[in-house]
Amino acid sequence: MNSKQISFLRSLAHNINPVVMIGNNGLSESVLKEIDSSLNAHELIKIKVLGDDRALRVSLLEQICQQMGAVAVHHIGKQLVVYRASSTPKIVIPKQ
């Protein structure tokens, strides 16, 4: 994805609330399953990470994107924004 497409998705993410919260147990199997079902349903989701370790949040974002085949859209504070296109697209992303 290019920077304009990421920017477009970031602007859409302002209006959504976190649908998944990652607590002290980290990326458990149930959390990954919830992220997967949320991505299938919405394509663009916010994830809230509890804890103050920034390096851990960056690592979690990378792991989520790698395991889910998703794109990291934004990471600010304790919120991660992730996008994965579904087989029936709900979000039309501009080409350029």
Number of C-alpha atoms within 10 A of each C-alpha: 10 8 10 13 15 18 13 14 21 18 10 13 19 10 7 11 12 14 14 17 17 18 13 9 7 15 16 12 9 9 16 17 13 15 22 18 12 16 21 18 13 16 19 23 23 24 19 18 23 14 12 10 10 14 9 13 23 14 10 17 23 15 14 20 16 12 10 17 13 20 19 17 24 18 17 9 11 17 18 22 22 25 25 20 18 13 7 9 12 12 14 9 14 10 8 8
